[in-house]
C-alpha cells in the first residue's frame, strides 16, 4: 500500500503542475511564444545541467563496473524495444511526426520523477544502486537514439520538393547528451568534483538550473493541452499501441531477458530484477512534447501519450507490484 500511495501522490503532483500550466495559459498569462521559449530553455540549458549533476551525484565508476549486469539487461531490453517499435511503425504505418514519439514510448521511461520515488517506496535505499543502472540505460537511450529519432521524424523535411533536407550532424549530439558525456569525463578524474569546496557555487548553480526541468516540462504540457483543448486527449490506435508498449511490452522484454539469463546460469539478485522491471514500467518521458516540438512533430500526440500514461500508471502499479513478487 505504501508504494501505491507514493505512486498516486507522484501522479497527483504531476497532474497539478500540468493543470497550472493549462489554467495560466487559458487566462492568457502566457503569450503564444512562451511555450517555444520553455522548449529552448529546457533543451539547451536546463536538461544538460540536470543530467550532468544527476550523473555525478548518483554514479561512480566503481558502481558502473560492479553492477554491469544491470546495464546488460537494461540495454538488452532497450534494443529489443526499439526493434519491436520499428516493426510496429512499419506495420501500422504510423505517420511522420508521430513515429519518434511512438518509438520512444516503447523504450524510454520517466525514471526520475516517478520511477525513483516508486522504487524507494517499494524497495528502499538498498535498491538504489540497481536503480542507477537503469537510470544510465534510460539516459543514454533517450539522448542518443531516442532524441535522434525525434529529430529524424521531422515531417517538414519532406515538404515542398518532396526531397529530404541535408542532415544536420549537430543533432547527433544534442545538448542533454553532451551534458551526460561531460559528466562521464568528470567521473574519470582522480577526485570527486562534487566535493571540491571552491566549485560548490558552480555545482549549486547547475542544480538550481537543472531543477527547472520537471516543472517547466509539465507546465509546457499544460500549455499545449490548453491550446489544443481537452478534447484532444483521446485513445486512438497510435496512442493505445504506444501505451501497450510502455506498460506491457517494455517490462515483458526485460523480464524475458532476465528469466532467460537465469536459466543459462547468469543469475542476478531478485531485488535487482524487480527494480529493472519496475523501472521499465514507468510512464512516458515528460520531455517528449519538448522533443516533438523541436523536431516539428505532432506535439499534441506527444502530450496525449505522456498525459495518459502518467494517469494510467496509477492502475498499472498494483499489477506490476503483484507480478514482480514472483521474480
C-alpha positions as CSV (number, residue, x, y, z in Angstrom):
1,X,0.0,0.0,0.0
2,X,2.9,2.4,0.7
3,X,4.2,2.0,-2.8
4,X,0.8,2.5,-4.3
5,X,0.2,5.6,-2.2
6,X,3.6,7.0,-3.2
7,X,2.9,6.4,-6.8
8,X,-0.5,8.1,-6.7
9,X,1.0,11.0,-4.8
10,X,3.6,11.5,-7.5
11,X,1.0,11.3,-10.2
12,X,-1.2,13.8,-8.5
13,X,1.8,16.2,-8.2
14,X,2.3,15.9,-12.0
15,X,-1.4,16.5,-12.7
16,X,-1.5,19.6,-10.5
17,X,1.5,21.2,-12.3
18,X,0.1,20.3,-15.7
19,X,-3.2,21.9,-14.6
20,X,-1.4,25.0,-13.5
21,X,0.1,25.4,-17.0
22,X,-3.3,24.8,-18.5
23,X,-5.1,27.3,-16.4
24,X,-2.5,30.1,-16.7
25,X,-2.5,29.6,-20.5
26,X,-6.3,29.8,-20.5
27,X,-6.0,33.1,-18.5
28,X,-3.6,34.4,-21.1
29,X,-0.7,34.7,-18.7
30,X,1.5,33.1,-21.3
31,X,1.7,34.5,-24.8
32,X,2.0,32.4,-28.0
33,X,5.8,32.4,-27.8
34,X,6.1,31.2,-24.2
35,X,5.9,27.5,-25.0
36,X,8.7,27.8,-27.5
37,X,10.8,29.7,-25.1
38,X,10.4,27.0,-22.4
39,X,11.3,24.4,-25.0
40,X,14.5,26.2,-25.9
41,X,15.5,26.8,-22.3
42,X,15.0,23.2,-21.3
43,X,16.7,21.6,-24.3
44,X,19.8,23.8,-24.4
45,X,20.3,24.8,-20.7
46,X,18.3,23.1,-18.0
47,X,18.4,19.5,-19.3
48,X,22.2,19.4,-19.8
49,X,22.7,20.9,-16.3
50,X,20.3,18.4,-14.7
51,X,21.8,15.3,-16.4
52,X,25.4,16.5,-15.6
53,X,24.7,16.9,-11.8
54,X,22.5,13.8,-11.6
55,X,25.2,11.5,-13.0
56,X,27.9,12.9,-10.8
57,X,25.8,12.7,-7.7
58,X,24.4,9.3,-8.2
59,X,27.1,7.4,-10.0
60,X,30.8,6.4,-9.7
61,X,33.0,4.3,-12.0
62,X,33.1,1.6,-9.3
63,X,29.3,1.3,-9.3
64,X,29.1,1.1,-13.1
65,X,31.6,-1.7,-13.1
66,X,30.3,-3.7,-10.2
67,X,26.7,-3.6,-11.4
68,X,27.4,-4.2,-15.1
69,X,24.7,-7.0,-15.2
70,X,22.0,-4.4,-14.8
71,X,23.5,-2.5,-17.8
72,X,23.5,-5.6,-19.9
73,X,19.9,-6.5,-19.2
74,X,18.8,-2.8,-19.4
75,X,20.4,-2.2,-22.8
76,X,19.2,-5.6,-24.0
77,X,15.6,-4.7,-23.2
78,X,16.1,-1.3,-24.8
79,X,17.5,-2.8,-28.0
80,X,14.6,-5.3,-28.3
81,X,12.1,-2.5,-27.5
82,X,13.5,-0.4,-30.4
83,X,13.2,-3.4,-32.8
84,X,9.6,-4.1,-31.8
85,X,8.7,-0.5,-32.1
86,X,10.3,-0.1,-35.5
87,X,8.4,-3.1,-36.8
88,X,5.1,-1.8,-35.5
89,X,5.8,1.7,-37.0
90,X,6.1,-0.1,-40.4
91,X,3.2,-2.4,-40.0
92,X,0.8,0.2,-38.6
93,X,2.1,2.9,-41.0
94,X,2.4,5.4,-38.2
95,X,2.6,8.8,-39.9
96,X,5.6,11.2,-39.8
97,X,5.6,13.5,-36.8
98,X,4.4,10.7,-34.6
99,X,6.9,7.9,-35.2
100,X,9.7,9.2,-32.9
101,X,7.2,9.7,-30.0
102,X,5.7,6.2,-30.7
103,X,9.1,4.5,-30.6
104,X,10.2,6.5,-27.5
105,X,7.1,5.4,-25.6
106,X,8.1,1.8,-26.1
107,X,11.6,2.3,-24.9
108,X,12.2,5.3,-22.6
109,X,10.6,5.9,-19.2
110,X,10.2,8.7,-16.7
111,X,12.7,7.2,-14.3
112,X,13.5,10.2,-12.1
113,X,10.2,11.9,-11.3
114,X,8.1,8.8,-11.0
115,X,10.4,5.8,-11.2
116,X,12.7,6.9,-8.4
117,X,10.1,7.6,-5.7
118,X,8.2,4.5,-6.5
119,X,11.4,2.4,-6.3
120,X,12.3,3.9,-3.0
121,X,8.8,3.1,-1.7
122,X,8.9,-0.5,-3.0
123,X,12.5,-1.5,-2.1
124,X,14.1,1.3,-0.1
125,X,17.7,2.5,-0.2
126,X,19.1,-1.0,-0.7
127,X,17.9,-1.0,-4.3
128,X,19.3,2.5,-5.2
129,X,22.4,1.0,-6.9
130,X,20.2,-1.1,-9.1
131,X,18.0,1.9,-9.9
132,X,21.1,3.8,-11.0
133,X,21.9,1.2,-13.6
134,X,18.6,1.6,-15.3
135,X,18.9,5.3,-15.0
136,X,22.1,5.1,-17.0
137,X,20.5,2.9,-19.7
138,X,17.4,5.2,-19.9
139,X,19.5,8.4,-20.1
140,X,21.8,7.0,-22.8
141,X,18.9,5.7,-24.8
142,X,16.9,8.9,-24.5
143,X,19.6,11.3,-25.5
144,X,21.2,9.2,-28.3
145,X,18.8,7.2,-30.5
146,X,15.7,8.5,-28.7
147,X,16.4,12.2,-29.3
148,X,17.8,11.4,-32.8
149,X,14.6,9.7,-33.8
150,X,12.5,12.7,-32.7
151,X,14.6,14.9,-34.9
152,X,14.7,12.3,-37.8
153,X,10.9,12.2,-37.7
154,X,10.6,15.9,-38.7
155,X,7.7,15.9,-41.2
156,X,8.8,19.3,-42.6
157,X,11.8,17.6,-44.2
158,X,9.5,16.2,-46.9
159,X,7.6,19.3,-47.6
160,X,8.0,21.4,-50.8
161,X,10.1,19.5,-53.3
162,X,9.4,16.2,-51.6
163,X,13.1,15.7,-51.0
164,X,14.7,15.5,-47.6
165,X,16.9,18.3,-46.5
166,X,20.6,17.8,-45.8
167,X,21.2,16.1,-42.5
168,X,22.3,18.3,-39.6
169,X,25.1,16.3,-37.9
170,X,24.9,18.6,-34.8
171,X,21.6,16.8,-34.0
172,X,23.6,13.6,-33.2
173,X,24.9,15.4,-30.1
174,X,22.0,17.3,-28.6
175,X,22.9,19.4,-25.5
176,X,21.4,16.9,-23.0
177,X,23.7,14.1,-24.4
178,X,26.7,16.5,-24.2
179,X,25.8,17.0,-20.5
180,X,25.9,13.3,-20.0
181,X,29.2,12.8,-21.9
182,X,30.9,15.6,-20.0
183,X,29.7,14.1,-16.7
184,X,31.3,10.8,-17.7
185,X,34.6,12.6,-18.4
186,X,34.5,14.1,-14.9
187,X,33.9,10.7,-13.4
188,X,37.4,9.6,-14.6
189,X,39.1,12.4,-12.7
190,X,41.0,11.2,-9.6
191,X,38.9,13.3,-7.3
192,X,35.1,13.9,-6.7
193,X,34.2,17.1,-8.4
194,X,31.0,17.3,-6.3
195,X,33.1,17.6,-3.1
196,X,35.5,20.3,-4.2
197,X,34.6,23.2,-2.0
198,X,35.7,26.0,-4.3
199,X,33.5,24.6,-7.0
200,X,30.4,24.4,-4.8
201,X,29.0,27.7,-6.3
202,X,29.1,26.2,-9.8
203,X,27.5,22.9,-8.7
204,X,24.8,24.7,-6.8
205,X,24.1,26.9,-9.9
206,X,23.8,23.8,-12.1
207,X,21.5,22.2,-9.5
208,X,19.2,25.2,-9.5
209,X,19.0,25.4,-13.3
210,X,18.6,21.6,-13.6
211,X,15.7,21.7,-11.2
212,X,13.7,23.6,-13.7
213,X,13.4,20.6,-16.0
214,X,10.4,18.7,-14.5
215,X,8.2,21.7,-13.5
216,X,8.7,23.5,-16.8
217,X,8.2,20.4,-18.8
218,X,4.9,19.8,-17.1
219,X,3.8,23.5,-17.4
220,X,4.6,23.1,-21.1
221,X,2.3,20.1,-21.4
222,X,-0.4,22.1,-19.7
223,X,0.1,24.9,-22.3
224,X,-0.2,22.5,-25.2
225,X,-3.3,21.0,-23.7
226,X,-4.9,24.4,-23.3
227,X,-4.0,25.3,-27.0
228,X,-5.3,22.0,-28.3
229,X,-8.3,21.7,-25.9
230,X,-9.1,18.9,-23.5
231,X,-11.0,17.1,-26.3
232,X,-7.5,16.4,-27.9
233,X,-7.0,13.7,-25.2
234,X,-8.1,10.6,-26.9
235,X,-7.4,6.9,-27.2
236,X,-6.8,6.5,-30.9
237,X,-4.9,3.5,-32.4
238,X,-1.4,5.0,-32.2
239,X,-2.0,6.1,-28.5
240,X,-3.3,2.7,-27.4
241,X,-0.5,0.7,-29.0
242,X,2.1,3.1,-27.6
243,X,0.6,2.7,-24.1
244,X,0.7,-1.1,-24.5
245,X,4.3,-0.8,-25.5
246,X,5.1,1.3,-22.4
247,X,3.2,-0.8,-19.8
248,X,3.3,-4.3,-21.3
249,X,5.9,-4.8,-24.0
250,X,8.8,-2.9,-22.3
251,X,8.6,-4.7,-18.9
252,X,7.9,-8.0,-20.6
253,X,11.0,-7.8,-22.8
254,X,13.4,-7.1,-19.9
255,X,11.6,-9.9,-17.8
256,X,12.2,-12.4,-20.6
257,X,15.9,-11.4,-20.8
258,X,16.3,-11.8,-17.0
259,X,14.5,-15.1,-16.8
260,X,16.4,-16.4,-19.9
261,X,19.7,-15.3,-18.3
262,X,18.9,-17.0,-15.0
263,X,18.1,-20.3,-16.9
264,X,21.5,-20.0,-18.6
265,X,23.2,-19.6,-15.2
266,X,23.6,-15.8,-15.2
267,X,21.6,-15.2,-12.1
268,X,21.1,-11.8,-10.5
269,X,19.7,-10.8,-7.1
270,X,15.9,-10.8,-7.0
271,X,15.9,-7.2,-5.9
272,X,17.9,-6.2,-8.9
273,X,15.5,-8.0,-11.3
274,X,12.5,-6.4,-9.6
275,X,14.0,-2.9,-9.8
276,X,14.8,-3.2,-13.5
277,X,11.2,-4.5,-14.3
278,X,9.6,-1.7,-12.2
279,X,11.6,1.0,-13.9
280,X,10.8,-0.4,-17.4
281,X,7.1,0.0,-16.5
282,X,7.3,3.7,-15.6
283,X,5.2,6.3,-17.7
284,X,6.5,8.1,-20.8
285,X,9.1,10.9,-20.6
286,X,7.7,14.3,-19.6
287,X,10.1,15.9,-22.1
288,X,8.6,14.1,-25.1
289,X,6.4,17.1,-26.1
290,X,9.5,19.3,-25.9
291,X,11.4,16.9,-28.2
292,X,8.4,16.7,-30.6
293,X,8.3,20.5,-30.7
294,X,12.0,20.7,-31.5
295,X,11.5,18.2,-34.3
296,X,8.4,19.9,-35.7
297,X,6.5,16.7,-34.8
298,X,3.0,16.1,-33.6
299,X,3.2,17.8,-30.2
300,X,-0.5,17.1,-29.4
301,X,0.1,13.4,-29.8
302,X,3.2,13.5,-27.6
303,X,1.3,15.4,-25.0
304,X,-1.6,13.0,-25.2
305,X,0.6,9.8,-24.7
306,X,2.6,11.4,-21.8
307,X,-0.5,12.6,-20.0
308,X,-2.5,9.3,-20.4
309,X,0.5,7.1,-19.5
310,X,1.1,9.2,-16.3
311,X,-2.6,9.0,-15.2
312,X,-2.9,5.3,-16.1
313,X,0.2,4.4,-14.2
314,X,-1.9,4.5,-11.0
315,X,-3.7,1.4,-12.4
316,X,-0.6,-0.2,-13.6
317,X,1.4,0.0,-10.3
318,X,-0.7,-2.6,-8.4
319,X,-0.4,-5.1,-11.3
320,X,3.4,-4.6,-11.5
321,X,3.7,-5.0,-7.8
322,X,2.0,-8.3,-7.8
323,X,3.9,-9.6,-10.8
324,X,7.4,-8.7,-9.6
325,X,6.9,-10.5,-6.3
326,X,7.4,-13.8,-8.1
327,X,10.7,-12.9,-9.8
